[in-house]
Amino acid sequence: MADAARFTRHAPGDRWYVDETYVKVNGVWRYVYRASTSLGRSSTCSSRPRRDAGAARRFFQRALTVLKVTPSEVVTDAAPVYPAVLNELIPSAWHHIEQYATANNPIEADHSQLKQQLRPMRGLQTDRTAQVIIAGHAFMQNLRRGHYELGSDTAPAMRVATAFTELARVL
């Protein structure tokens, strides 16, 4: 459904909020790197076993490929791996470091909604299922927030139902 809706997606903003959180996959804690744009659209996610420069580099390479937009500003927390990776991959972007959650609050709030959704589940068994569940969560959040042309003319309470009806007609 996300692939079918891709053509109705609004353009991403040029300010990215990037942060990582952790989820338990098959009893092992994994870092989930996530990006959100200035418009509040959850974009890409990547699950990695470590929080190092290699994981951050793979995440940003994937984000640049998927979004097809080079950001002018990237807001991150004070993780020491981000400056070197951003200078290597996106040297033109201004890297704003915010140690506390004030400037990076949109992505931190999105993390809490993701974890609230994952809590009642029986757990994630593989990295692939984690990727699918997290991407599905981001897709639903983006539908609710109106980041697609689907169901945009209906009330916010009925937006998701209308969007799924429109997608069912396409498929």
Summary of the structure (lengths in Angstrom):
residues: 171
radius of gyration: 16.2
end to end distance: 8.3
largest distance: 47.4
contacts: 505
relative contact order: 0.18
helix: 46%
strand: 23%
